[in-house]
Amino acid sequence: MSSSTGRHRKPKPAGVAVRRALVVAASAPVATAMLLGQGSAFAADQPTTATAPDHTADSADEQMAKNLNTRVQNAAFTNSTFSGLVIDEASGKTVWNHNGDTVLMPASNAKLATATAALTVLGPNHRFSTRALYNDGVVTLVGGGDRLLSTADLTSMAADVVSHLQYAGVKSVQVQVDDSLFPEPALAQGWDPSYFTDVIPPVRALSVDENFTQDTSLDAGQVFAKQLTAKGLTVTGSVTRGTVHPGEALPLAVHQSPTVADTVHRMLKKSDAQIAESLLRMTALHTGRPATFEAGSEVVTEVLRNYGISLENFKLYDGSGLSREDRISAETVAQILKTDADPRNRMILQPVIDGLPVAGEAGSTLDTALDRFDTPDSQCAVGKVMAKTGTLTGAIALSGLTRGSDGQWKIFSFIENGSTAKTTDIRHAEDGLAATVNGCWA
C-alpha cells in the first residue's frame, strides 16, 4: 500500500504532542441520521430497519431452504463435517440450519472476529505510529505495529531525519531497530512450525512492504538505512536491534499508518494473516494487556460476548485463523456478521462489511481469476454476494451477506471440515450454496 493512505508528519516538540484515545461504547446506538455507511458499494443498500412479516418472503425462504437441503448433499461434502446457517438479517429469523452450532476449524473466517474486536476496542479512526529517534550517534526506527508500512513511508521519514541531522551538523550515524512493542515471536497454539517458512513470518512490531522474511524488523531497518544513505547521510556498521525510550532520545520523524478501518479493509479483501496478527496484538495492548496471542484472543472473546454473540465451545488461539485448534460454529460467525451489519453499530463496524470481498471482485479472494463464482451454478451471483473466505488443509469456509429472492438481506455461514474432495470442488460447492441463498440459482 502506498504512503498516500497513511500520514507522515514531523513530530511536535516534546511536551506539546497530545495523546488522543478513542473510547468506543460498543453497545450504544448512534443517531439515525448517521446510519448510512460510507465507502461500500453495498452501504446505501444495506438493511436499516426490520420489516413487517411477508408471506411471500416466507415462501421464498422455504424454497431456499429446500434447495440448500438438496445442495448440501454435494459430493464435495461427502464424509466431511459441515456447519451451515442462514438467517434473515432484519428479523433475525433462522431460515436454514444444518448443524449450525457445530464448532469446526473456521480458517480465515476467524478474521471476522479479529476485525470486529479491533474496530470496537481501537476505533475505526485509530492509527499506529512508526517513529525515528536520535541519541548519541544512533538513529532508532521504532515499530508501532503498522503492518502496512511501505518503503515510500520510510523514504519520507528518512528525508525528515536527514534534514534535522544535517541542520545539526551530524553527518554519520548508526541505525538500530526497536520492536519491543511486541514480545519475541512465538508459534500460536495450533500453528505448525512450517508456517514460519511458507505461510507467515514471525510476528514483530516492525515490518515494511509486508516482506516475508524471518526478521521483518531488521529488514525494515535495512530499508530505512538505505534510504538515509540515499538522502546523503553516512550510515556505519550493520543494522542492530535495541530498545530506546522516547524520553531518552530526540524525535526526528513520525509516520502514522492508515486508519484501523482501512487496515481491516485490506486484511479482509486479501485475507492477510500478517495484518490479522498485528491487529490482534494492538487490540490487546489498547486494553492494557500484553501483545500476545493469548491476551489478544481473550479480548476478542470478551468483545464478542459483550455484543451478545453465542460462544458455546468457541476457541480462538490467534487472530488469523491459522491455528488448527481454533473452533467456531457457523452460528457464531453468522451472529458476528449480524452484529457488524446492525445499523446501531454501523459507525464502528461498517468497515467489516465494506471489507468483505465481493463475488468476482478483481484482486480479492473471490476474484473469478482464482476460480471463484465461475461455475454455471454460481456465476449468476457475481456482484451479488459479499463474503469472507477461509482455507486450511481440511477446512473450507465462506460466510457473508446477500439479498435473497424476496429482496431481503440474508446472512449465511458455511464451514466444512474433513472433506477429501479437491479444494476447488469444495469452494465451488460453497459458492453454489451462496448463489442459492441469493436466489439466482433457483
DAURDA-V478938 format. One record per pair of residues at least 6 apart in sequence whose C-alpha atoms are under 8 Angstrom apart, sorted by sequence separation. I is the first residue (numbers start at 1). J is the second residue. D is the distance in whole Angstrom. If there is no record, write none. Layout:
I;J;D + I;J;D
This chain:
11;17;8 + 37;43;5 + 38;44;8 + 87;93;6 + 88;94;6 + 133;139;6 + 134;140;6 + 165;171;7 + 187;193;7 + 195;201;8 + 196;202;6 + 213;219;7 + 228;234;8 + 229;235;6 + 266;272;7 + 267;273;7 + 284;290;6 + 285;291;6 + 289;295;6 + 305;311;7 + 317;323;6 + 339;345;7 + 340;346;7 + 358;364;8 + 360;366;6 + 361;367;5 + 362;368;7 + 366;372;5 + 368;374;6 + 373;379;5 + 390;396;5 + 391;397;7 + 403;409;4 + 404;410;6 + 435;441;6 + 436;442;6 + 36;43;7 + 37;44;6 + 87;94;4 + 88;95;7 + 132;139;7 + 133;140;5 + 228;235;7 + 284;291;6 + 304;311;8 + 357;364;6 + 359;366;5 + 360;367;5 + 361;368;7 + 362;369;8 + 366;373;7 + 373;380;8 + 389;396;8 + 390;397;5 + 402;409;6 + 403;410;6 + 419;426;8 + 36;44;6 + 86;94;6 + 87;95;5 + 132;140;6 + 133;141;7 + 208;216;7 + 267;275;6 + 284;292;7 + 317;325;7 + 318;326;8 + 341;349;7 + 357;365;6 + 358;366;6 + 359;367;7 + 360;368;5 + 373;381;7 + 389;397;6 + 390;398;6 + 401;409;7 + 402;410;5 + 85;94;7 + 86;95;5 + 87;96;7 + 132;141;5 + 133;142;8 + 207;216;5 + 267;276;7 + 281;290;8 + 282;291;7 + 316;325;8 + 317;326;6 + 340;349;5 + 341;350;7 + 357;366;6 + 359;368;8 + 373;382;6 + 388;397;8 + 389;398;5 + 401;410;6 + 402;411;7 + 432;441;8 + 85;95;8 + 86;96;5 + 131;141;6 + 132;142;6 + 206;216;6 + 207;217;5 + 225;235;7 + 281;291;4 + 315;325;7 + 316;326;5 + 340;350;6 + 388;398;6 + 389;399;7 + 401;411;5 + 85;96;6 + 86;97;7 + 130;141;7 + 131;142;5 + 201;212;6 + 204;215;8 + 206;217;5 + 208;219;7 + 280;291;8 + 281;292;6 + 284;295;6 + 315;326;5 + 316;327;7 + 387;398;6 + 388;399;5 + 400;411;6 + 401;412;6 + 84;96;8 + 85;97;5 + 130;142;6 + 131;143;7 + 200;212;7 + 201;213;6 + 202;214;6 + 204;216;7 + 205;217;7 + 207;219;7 + 208;220;5 + 263;275;7 + 281;293;7 + 284;296;5 + 287;299;8 + 314;326;8 + 315;327;5 + 316;328;8 + 340;352;7 + 341;353;7 + 360;372;7 + 387;399;5 + 388;400;6 + 399;411;8 + 400;412;6 + 35;48;8 + 84;97;6 + 85;98;6 + 130;143;5 + 131;144;8 + 201;214;6 + 202;215;7 + 204;217;7 + 207;220;5 + 280;293;7 + 283;296;7 + 314;327;6 + 315;328;7 + 340;353;7 + 359;372;7 + 360;373;6 + 387;400;4 + 399;412;5 + 400;413;6 + 84;98;5 + 85;99;8 + 129;143;8 + 130;144;5 + 201;215;8 + 202;216;8 + 206;220;7 + 225;239;8 + 281;295;8 + 313;327;7 + 314;328;5 + 359;373;6 + 386;400;6 + 387;401;6 + 399;413;4 + 83;98;6 + 84;99;6 + 85;100;5 + 129;144;5 + 130;145;8 + 201;216;8 + 281;296;6 + 284;299;6 + 301;316;8 + 313;328;8 + 314;329;8 + 385;400;7 + 386;401;6 + 398;413;6 + 399;414;6 + 82;98;7 + 83;99;5 + 84;100;5 + 128;144;6 + 129;145;8 + 130;146;7 + 186;202;7 + 280;296;5 + 283;299;7 + 385;401;6 + 386;402;7 + 397;413;8 + 398;414;5 + 414;430;7 + 82;99;7 + 83;100;5 + 128;145;6 + 129;146;7 + 185;202;5 + 186;203;8 + 222;239;6 + 280;297;7 + 311;328;8 + 385;402;5 + 397;414;6 + 398;415;7 + 83;101;7 + 128;146;6 + 185;203;6 + 196;214;7 + 221;239;6 + 384;402;6 + 385;403;8 + 397;415;4 + 83;102;6 + 185;204;6 + 297;316;6 + 384;403;7 + 396;415;6 + 397;416;6 + 83;103;8 + 184;204;8 + 297;317;6 + 395;415;7 + 396;416;5 + 83;104;8 + 183;204;8 + 218;239;7 + 297;318;6 + 310;331;8 + 311;332;7 + 395;416;6 + 396;417;7 + 182;204;6 + 218;240;7 + 296;318;8 + 297;319;7 + 310;332;6 + 359;381;7 + 360;382;5 + 361;383;7 + 394;416;8 + 395;417;4 + 412;434;8 + 182;205;6 + 218;241;7 + 294;317;7 + 296;319;8 + 309;332;7 + 359;382;5 + 360;383;6 + 366;389;8 + 394;417;5 + 395;418;6 + 181;205;6 + 293;317;6 + 294;318;8 + 358;382;8 + 359;383;5 + 365;389;7 + 394;418;5 + 395;419;8 + 132;157;8 + 179;204;7 + 180;205;7 + 293;318;5 + 310;335;7 + 358;383;6 + 359;384;7 + 394;419;6 + 412;437;8 + 179;205;5 + 293;319;8 + 309;335;6 + 358;384;7 + 359;385;5 + 394;420;8 + 179;206;6 + 309;336;7 + 358;385;6 + 359;386;6 + 396;423;8 + 410;437;7 + 68;96;8 + 358;386;4 + 359;387;8 + 410;438;8 + 132;161;7 + 357;386;5 + 358;387;6 + 65;95;7 + 356;386;6 + 357;387;6 + 396;426;7 + 65;96;5 + 356;387;5 + 357;388;6 + 396;427;7 + 304;336;8 + 307;339;7 + 356;388;6 + 398;430;7 + 402;434;8 + 405;437;8 + 62;95;7 + 397;430;8 + 398;431;8 + 404;437;6 + 405;438;6 + 61;95;6 + 139;173;7 + 141;175;8 + 143;177;8 + 403;437;8 + 404;438;4 + 405;439;5 + 137;172;7 + 138;173;5 + 139;174;6 + 140;175;6 + 141;176;6 + 142;177;6 + 143;178;6 + 144;179;8 + 402;437;7 + 403;438;5 + 404;439;6 + 405;440;7 + 137;173;5 + 138;174;5 + 139;175;5 + 140;176;5 + 141;177;5 + 142;178;5 + 143;179;5 + 145;181;8 + 402;438;6 + 137;174;6 + 138;175;6 + 139;176;6 + 140;177;5 + 141;178;6 + 142;179;6 + 143;180;8 + 144;181;7 + 138;176;7 + 140;178;7 + 143;181;7 + 179;217;7 + 280;318;8 + 51;90;7 + 178;217;8 + 280;319;6 + 50;90;5 + 51;91;7 + 177;217;7 + 279;319;8 + 49;90;6 + 50;91;6 + 177;218;7 + 277;318;7 + 47;89;7 + 48;90;8 + 277;319;5 + 47;90;7 + 276;319;5 + 277;320;6 + 177;221;6 + 276;320;5 + 356;400;8 + 176;221;7 + 175;221;7 + 273;319;8 + 274;320;8 + 273;320;5 + 272;320;8 + 273;322;8 + 385;434;7 + 175;225;7 + 378;428;8 + 385;435;8 + 371;424;8 + 375;428;7 + 378;431;6 + 381;434;8 + 385;438;7 + 378;432;5 + 381;435;5 + 384;438;7 + 372;427;7 + 373;428;7 + 377;432;6 + 380;435;7 + 372;428;7 + 378;434;8 + 151;208;6 + 378;435;5 + 381;438;7 + 149;207;7 + 150;208;5 + 151;209;7 + 373;431;6 + 377;435;7 + 145;204;8 + 146;205;7 + 147;206;7 + 149;208;5 + 150;209;5 + 372;431;7 + 373;432;8 + 381;440;6 + 145;205;4 + 146;206;7 + 147;207;6 + 148;208;7 + 149;209;6 + 150;210;8 + 173;233;8 + 175;235;7 + 380;440;6 + 144;205;6 + 145;206;6 + 146;207;8 + 147;208;7 + 148;209;7 + 149;210;8 + 172;233;6 + 173;234;6 + 174;235;6 + 175;236;8 + 380;441;7 + 143;205;5 + 144;206;7 + 147;209;8 + 148;210;7 + 171;233;6 + 172;234;5 + 173;235;5 + 174;236;5 + 177;239;7 + 179;241;8 + 143;206;4 + 147;210;7 + 171;234;6 + 172;235;6 + 173;236;6 + 174;237;6 + 175;238;7 + 176;239;5 + 177;240;6 + 178;241;6 + 180;243;7 + 337;400;7 + 378;441;7 + 142;206;7 + 143;207;8 + 172;236;7 + 174;238;8 + 175;239;5 + 176;240;5 + 177;241;5 + 178;242;5 + 179;243;8 + 210;274;8 + 377;441;6 + 174;239;7 + 175;240;7 + 176;241;5 + 177;242;6 + 178;243;5 + 334;399;7 + 158;224;7 + 162;228;7 + 176;242;6 + 177;243;8 + 178;244;7 + 333;399;7 + 334;400;8 + 161;228;8 + 154;223;8 + 155;224;7 + 158;227;6 + 159;228;7 + 162;231;7 + 154;224;6 + 158;228;5 + 162;232;7 + 322;392;7 + 162;233;6 + 203;274;7 + 151;223;7 + 155;227;6 + 159;231;6 + 151;224;8 + 154;227;7 + 155;228;8 + 158;231;7 + 200;273;7 + 201;274;8 + 205;278;7 + 338;411;7 + 143;217;8 + 200;274;7 + 203;277;7 + 204;278;8 + 337;411;7 + 203;278;7 + 334;411;6 + 334;412;6 + 334;413;6 + 141;221;7 + 333;413;6 + 331;413;7 + 330;413;5 + 268;352;8 + 330;414;6 + 330;415;6 + 265;351;6 + 269;355;6 + 329;415;8 + 264;351;7 + 265;352;7 + 268;355;5 + 269;356;6 + 164;252;7 + 264;352;7 + 267;355;8 + 268;356;6 + 269;357;5 + 262;351;8 + 265;354;7 + 266;355;7 + 268;357;7 + 261;351;5 + 265;355;4 + 161;252;5 + 264;355;7 + 265;356;8 + 160;252;7 + 161;253;6 + 160;253;6 + 270;363;8 + 26;120;6 + 269;363;8 + 270;364;6 + 271;365;7 + 25;120;8 + 158;253;8 + 269;364;5 + 270;365;6 + 24;120;6 + 157;253;6 + 269;365;6 + 24;121;7 + 157;254;7 + 23;121;8 + 24;122;8 + 157;255;7 + 23;122;8 + 24;123;6 + 182;281;8 + 22;122;7 + 23;123;7 + 22;123;6 + 140;242;8 + 153;255;7 + 22;126;7 + 140;244;8 + 188;293;6 + 149;257;7 + 182;290;8 + 183;291;7 + 148;257;7 + 182;291;5 + 183;292;7 + 148;258;8 + 181;291;7 + 182;292;8 + 146;257;6 + 133;246;7 + 135;248;7 + 135;249;5 + 134;249;5 + 135;250;6 + 148;263;8 + 133;249;6 + 134;250;5 + 133;250;5 + 134;251;6 + 133;251;4 + 134;252;7 + 271;389;8 + 132;251;6 + 133;252;6 + 131;251;7 + 132;252;6 + 133;253;7 + 268;388;7 + 131;252;8 + 132;253;5 + 131;253;6 + 132;254;6 + 131;254;4 + 130;254;6 + 131;255;6 + 129;254;6 + 130;255;5 + 129;255;6 + 130;256;6 + 129;256;5 + 130;257;8 + 147;274;7 + 148;275;8 + 190;317;7 + 128;256;6 + 129;257;6 + 147;275;6 + 189;317;6 + 127;256;6 + 128;257;5 + 188;317;6 + 189;318;8 + 127;257;5 + 128;258;8 + 188;318;6 + 127;258;6 + 128;259;8 + 147;278;7 + 191;322;7 + 127;259;5 + 146;278;8 + 190;322;8 + 191;323;5 + 126;259;5 + 127;260;6 + 145;278;6 + 190;323;4 + 191;324;7 + 125;259;5 + 126;260;6 + 145;279;8 + 189;323;7 + 190;324;5 + 124;259;6 + 125;260;6 + 188;323;7 + 190;325;5 + 124;260;5 + 125;261;6 + 189;325;7 + 190;326;8 + 123;260;7 + 124;261;5 + 145;282;7 + 122;260;8 + 123;261;8 + 119;260;7 + 118;260;8 + 119;261;7 + 8;153;7 + 3;149;8 + 1;148;6 + 3;150;7 + 1;149;8 + 2;150;7 + 8;156;7 + 1;150;7 + 3;152;6 + 8;157;7 + 115;264;6 + 2;152;7 + 3;153;5 + 10;160;7 + 2;153;8 + 112;268;8 + 111;268;7 + 111;271;8 + 115;276;8 + 118;279;6 + 122;283;6 + 114;276;7 + 118;280;7 + 121;283;6 + 108;271;7 + 115;279;8 + 118;282;8 + 122;286;7 + 111;276;7 + 114;279;7 + 118;283;5 + 121;286;7 + 114;280;6 + 117;283;7 + 121;287;8 + 117;299;7 + 117;300;5 + 120;303;8 + 116;300;8 + 114;300;6 + 117;303;6 + 113;300;7 + 117;304;7 + 116;304;8 + 113;304;8 + 114;319;6 + 110;316;8 + 113;319;8 + 114;320;8 + 1;209;8 + 111;319;6 + 110;319;7 + 111;320;5 + 103;313;7 + 110;320;6 + 111;321;7 + 103;314;7 + 110;321;5 + 108;320;6 + 109;321;7 + 107;320;8 + 108;321;5 + 107;321;5 + 108;322;7 + 106;321;7 + 107;322;6 + 105;321;8 + 107;323;8 + 107;324;8 + 110;328;8 + 105;324;6 + 107;326;8 + 105;325;7 + 106;326;7 + 113;333;8 + 116;336;8 + 105;326;6 + 106;327;6 + 112;333;8 + 104;326;8 + 105;327;5 + 106;328;6 + 104;327;5 + 105;328;6 + 106;329;8 + 113;336;7 + 103;327;5 + 104;328;6 + 109;333;7 + 112;336;7 + 116;340;7 + 124;348;6 + 103;328;5 + 104;329;6 + 112;337;8 + 123;348;7 + 124;349;8 + 102;328;8 + 103;329;4 + 102;329;5 + 103;330;7 + 124;351;8 + 101;329;5 + 102;330;7 + 120;348;7 + 100;329;6 + 101;330;7 + 119;348;6 + 120;349;7 + 100;330;5 + 101;331;6 + 119;349;6 + 100;331;5 + 101;332;8 + 116;349;7 + 116;352;7 + 115;352;7 + 11;251;6 + 112;352;7 + 11;252;6 + 10;252;7 + 11;253;6 + 10;253;5 + 11;254;6 + 9;253;7 + 10;254;6 + 9;254;6 + 85;330;6 + 8;254;6 + 9;255;6 + 83;329;7 + 84;330;5 + 85;331;6 + 8;255;4 + 9;256;8 + 83;330;6 + 84;331;7 + 87;334;8 + 7;255;6 + 8;256;6 + 86;334;8 + 6;255;7 + 7;256;5 + 85;334;7 + 89;338;7 + 6;256;6 + 7;257;6 + 6;257;5 + 7;258;7 + 5;257;8 + 6;258;4 + 5;258;5 + 6;259;8 + 112;388;8 + 109;388;6 + 27;307;7 + 108;388;8 + 109;389;6 + 26;307;8 + 108;389;6 + 109;390;5 + 108;390;4 + 107;390;5 + 108;391;6 + 106;390;7 + 107;391;5 + 107;392;6 + 107;395;6 + 109;397;7 + 106;395;7 + 107;396;7 + 108;397;8 + 109;398;7 + 105;395;6 + 106;396;8 + 107;397;7 + 109;399;7 + 106;397;6 + 47;341;8 + 48;342;8 + 49;343;8 + 46;341;8 + 47;342;8 + 48;343;6 + 47;343;7 + 35;343;6 + 35;344;7 + 37;346;7 + 106;415;6 + 36;346;8 + 37;347;8 + 105;415;8 + 35;346;6 + 43;354;8 + 104;415;7 + 35;347;7 + 42;354;8 + 104;416;8 + 105;417;7 + 34;347;8 + 37;350;6 + 40;353;8 + 41;354;8 + 104;417;7 + 30;344;6 + 40;354;5 + 29;344;5 + 30;345;7 + 39;354;7 + 28;344;7 + 29;345;7 + 27;344;8 + 28;345;8 + 30;347;7 + 27;345;8 + 90;408;8 + 26;345;7 + 89;408;8 + 90;409;7 + 88;408;7 + 89;409;6 + 88;409;6 + 89;410;5 + 26;348;8 + 88;410;5 + 89;411;6 + 87;410;6 + 88;411;6 + 86;410;7 + 87;411;5 + 86;411;6 + 87;412;6 + 86;412;4 + 85;412;6 + 86;413;7 + 84;412;7 + 85;413;5 + 84;413;6 + 85;414;7 + 83;413;8 + 84;414;4 + 83;414;6 + 84;415;6 + 82;414;7 + 83;415;5 + 82;415;6 + 83;416;6 + 82;416;5 + 81;416;6 + 82;417;6 + 80;416;7 + 81;417;5 + 80;417;6 + 81;418;6 + 80;418;5 + 81;419;8 + 77;416;7 + 79;418;7 + 80;419;5 + 79;419;6 + 80;420;8 + 78;419;6 + 79;420;8 + 77;419;6 + 78;420;8 + 76;419;7 + 78;421;8 + 76;420;8 + 77;421;7 + 60;405;7 + 61;406;8 + 76;421;5 + 60;406;6 + 75;421;8 + 76;422;8 + 57;406;5 + 76;425;6 + 77;426;7 + 56;406;7 + 76;426;5 + 57;408;8 + 86;437;8 + 76;429;7 + 74;429;7 + 72;433;8 + 47;409;7 + 71;433;7 + 46;409;8 + 68;433;7 + 68;436;7 + 67;436;7 + 68;437;8 + 64;436;7 + 64;437;6 + 64;439;7 + 67;442;8 + 64;442;8
